[in-house]
Amino acid sequence: MSTSTRVGIIGAGAIAMHGHIPGIKKHPHGSVVAVCDTNKDRANALAASNGISTVYTNWRDIIADPNVDAVTVALPNALHAEVSIAALKAGKHVLCEKPLAMTVAQGEEMVATAHKEGRVLAINMSNRPRAEVQYMKAKVAEGKIGKISYAQGRMIRRAGIPGFGSWFTRKELSGGGALLDIGVHMLDMVLYSLGNPKVSAIRGEVQAVHGPQRRGLGGWGSDRVMDGTFDVDDLASLHLRLADGGLVTIEVTWAIYAQNEERIQLIGDQGGFDYYPTLYGSEKPLRFYSDDNGSPIETIPTIPRIDAAHNLVYAGYIDAIRGTGSVVASGDDGLAILRLLEATYRSASEKREVSL
Ligand SMILES: NC(=O)c1ccc[n+]([C@@H]2O[C@H](COP(=O)([O-])OP(=O)(O)OC[C@H]3O[C@@H](n4cnc5c(N)ncnc54)[C@H](O)[C@@H]3O)[C@@H](O)[C@H]2O)c1
C-alpha cells in the first residue's frame, strides 16, 4: 500500500461534497484520488474544487483503477449493494452510505463478500461520533442509568422532503422514505447509545401525508425534481420491545405540521438522559436526571468537544484499512439496523407486531 490511503468517491452529490471529501482530507494518511458520477459536470466540478485529478462517469472504471485503494459509495440507495459488492470483489475497501442497502438480503451479501475478500466494509453512520452520543453510550455502559426501561428518539422535520421525484422519493431507487433516510440515523443513535440491546419485537407504522400533496419541501438533494413520483413514506413511528423488557420508541418525519425537533431520552431505573441534538451541534445541553437520597436532581454534565462527525468516521475507516484502528460502524452494524428497518416496513404493511 502507498503511504497514503487513496480513496475514490462514487457519487459526487451533496454528501460527497459536504461530508466525505472533508473527512478524507482531514486524515493525515487519506487522499481523494478519483471521483465518479454519471453527471459529468458535477463530477468535474467536485474534482476541480478539490484538486482531484481523475474523473470517471462509469463506476466500473473507478473500481478497476489500480491507483484506488478504497471507495466511498455515496450513491442512491438502490446502487449501494451492487457497487459495494463489485468494489469488494475488485479488492477495494468500501465505506458505504446509509442505509447499507435496500433489503436485508442485499446487505447480507455485502457483509459476506467483505468477509470473504478480507476487505473493510464500513457504513457511514455519521451520527454515532457526536460527543453527546459517545458520552451517553459510555455512561449507560457504566450503569449510570441502571436497567433500561424506556428510550425515545425523535427526528421531526417540519419541511424536509428532498424534492418530489428525486431518487429519494422513488421507492425503486431509495427503498423507502423518511424511515430509511433519517429513521436509520435515529434508530441507530438510540440503540448504539444503549449498547445495542437485543430487540425482540417491532410494531411500526408509516404514512405519506405531505409528499403526495407536494408539501414540505426541504433543502437537500442534488436533483430536485418537483413534479415526479412520490411513493415512499414521509412519517414513521416504531415501537421496539427489548428482549430484557425495555421499550424504545422512534418517530421521524420528513414533513409534518409541527416544529422541528431532535431529541433522545434514555431512561433507566436509576437515572435518565435527555438530549436535544441538532444536525450541527447541541441546541440545549444534555441533562441527567436522577435522585439524591430521595430528592430529584438534574445535572448538566460537562462533555468534551470532539472532532466533526465525518472526520471521525474517516479516522476510523482509514485507520482500520491501515490496521491501526477500527471503524465507527461496520457493515454488520449497518445490517443489524437494516433488519429492524425491514421489519418495521413489514409490520406496517401487515398491521401487526413482528417478532425478531
Ligand atoms: N450519512 C448521512 O448523514 C447522509 C446524508 C445525506 C445522504 N446520505 C446518503 O448518501 C447517499 C447519497 O445521497 P446524496 O444526498 O449525496 O444524494 P445526491 O442525489 O445529492 O447524490 C447522488 C449522486 O449519485 C449520482 N449517481 C446516480 N447514479 C449513478 C451511477 N449509476 N453512477 C455514478 N453516479 C451516479 C448522481 O448523479 C448524484 O450526483 C444516499 O445513500 C444517502 O442516503 C447520507
Ligand as a Chemical Component Dictionary entry (heavy atoms), coordinates in Angstrom:
data_LIG
# 
_chem_comp.id                   LIG 
_chem_comp.type                 NON-POLYMER 
_chem_comp.pdbx_formal_charge   0 
_chem_comp.three_letter_code    LIG 
# 
loop_
_chem_comp_atom.comp_id 
_chem_comp_atom.atom_id 
_chem_comp_atom.alt_atom_id 
_chem_comp_atom.type_symbol 
_chem_comp_atom.charge 
_chem_comp_atom.model_Cartn_x 
_chem_comp_atom.model_Cartn_y 
_chem_comp_atom.model_Cartn_z 
_chem_comp_atom.pdbx_ordinal 
LIG N1  N1  N 0  -24.726 9.941  6.427   1  
LIG C1  C1  C 0  -25.535 10.961 6.213   2  
LIG O1  O1  O 0  -25.837 11.726 7.111   3  
LIG C2  C2  C 0  -26.115 11.173 4.837   4  
LIG C3  C3  C 0  -26.631 12.407 4.482   5  
LIG C4  C4  C 0  -27.154 12.537 3.196   6  
LIG C5  C5  C 0  -27.172 11.472 2.314   7  
LIG N2  N2  N 1  -26.676 10.269 2.711   8  
LIG C6  C6  C 0  -26.697 9.108  1.820   9  
LIG O2  O2  O 0  -25.721 9.311  0.796   10 
LIG C7  C7  C 0  -26.167 8.745  -0.416  11 
LIG C8  C8  C 0  -26.170 9.835  -1.480  12 
LIG O3  O3  O 0  -27.010 10.870 -1.046  13 
LIG P1  P1  P 0  -26.853 12.374 -1.553  14 
LIG O4  O4  O 0  -27.654 13.197 -0.632  15 
LIG O5  O5  O -1 -25.436 12.720 -1.758  16 
LIG O6  O6  O 0  -27.615 12.235 -2.959  17 
LIG P2  P2  P 0  -27.395 13.120 -4.266  18 
LIG O7  O7  O 0  -28.589 12.878 -5.096  19 
LIG O8  O8  O 0  -27.041 14.503 -3.867  20 
LIG O9  O9  O 0  -26.102 12.453 -4.929  21 
LIG C9  C9  C 0  -26.113 11.198 -5.555  22 
LIG C10 C10 C 0  -25.186 11.269 -6.741  23 
LIG O10 O10 O 0  -25.103 9.970  -7.348  24 
LIG C11 C11 C 0  -25.008 10.157 -8.736  25 
LIG N3  N3  N 0  -25.369 8.912  -9.416  26 
LIG C12 C12 C 0  -26.594 8.367  -9.586  27 
LIG N4  N4  N 0  -26.500 7.195  -10.247 28 
LIG C13 C13 C 0  -25.182 6.999  -10.501 29 
LIG C14 C14 C 0  -24.442 5.952  -11.134 30 
LIG N5  N5  N 0  -25.049 4.880  -11.661 31 
LIG N6  N6  N 0  -23.096 6.061  -11.208 32 
LIG C15 C15 C 0  -22.462 7.155  -10.707 33 
LIG N7  N7  N 0  -23.121 8.181  -10.094 34 
LIG C16 C16 C 0  -24.458 8.099  -10.001 35 
LIG C17 C17 C 0  -25.971 11.295 -9.012  36 
LIG O11 O11 O 0  -25.729 11.899 -10.273 37 
LIG C18 C18 C 0  -25.679 12.219 -7.832  38 
LIG O12 O12 O 0  -24.670 13.168 -8.144  39 
LIG C19 C19 C 0  -27.541 8.142  -0.117  40 
LIG O13 O13 O 0  -27.417 6.790  0.164   41 
LIG C20 C20 C 0  -27.993 8.883  1.117   42 
LIG O14 O14 O 0  -28.878 8.106  1.926   43 
LIG C21 C21 C 0  -26.142 10.116 3.944   44 
# 
loop_
_chem_comp_bond.comp_id 
_chem_comp_bond.atom_id_1 
_chem_comp_bond.atom_id_2 
_chem_comp_bond.value_order 
_chem_comp_bond.pdbx_ordinal 
LIG N1  C1  SING 1  
LIG C1  O1  DOUB 2  
LIG C1  C2  SING 3  
LIG C2  C3  SING 4  
LIG C2  C21 DOUB 5  
LIG C3  C4  DOUB 6  
LIG C4  C5  SING 7  
LIG C5  N2  DOUB 8  
LIG N2  C6  SING 9  
LIG N2  C21 SING 10 
LIG C6  O2  SING 11 
LIG C6  C20 SING 12 
LIG O2  C7  SING 13 
LIG C7  C8  SING 14 
LIG C7  C19 SING 15 
LIG C8  O3  SING 16 
LIG O3  P1  SING 17 
LIG P1  O4  DOUB 18 
LIG P1  O5  SING 19 
LIG P1  O6  SING 20 
LIG O6  P2  SING 21 
LIG P2  O7  DOUB 22 
LIG P2  O8  SING 23 
LIG P2  O9  SING 24 
LIG O9  C9  SING 25 
LIG C9  C10 SING 26 
LIG C10 O10 SING 27 
LIG C10 C18 SING 28 
LIG O10 C11 SING 29 
LIG C11 N3  SING 30 
LIG C11 C17 SING 31 
LIG N3  C12 SING 32 
LIG N3  C16 SING 33 
LIG C12 N4  DOUB 34 
LIG N4  C13 SING 35 
LIG C13 C14 SING 36 
LIG C13 C16 DOUB 37 
LIG C14 N5  SING 38 
LIG C14 N6  DOUB 39 
LIG N6  C15 SING 40 
LIG C15 N7  DOUB 41 
LIG N7  C16 SING 42 
LIG C17 O11 SING 43 
LIG C17 C18 SING 44 
LIG C18 O12 SING 45 
LIG C19 O13 SING 46 
LIG C19 C20 SING 47 
LIG C20 O14 SING 48 
# 
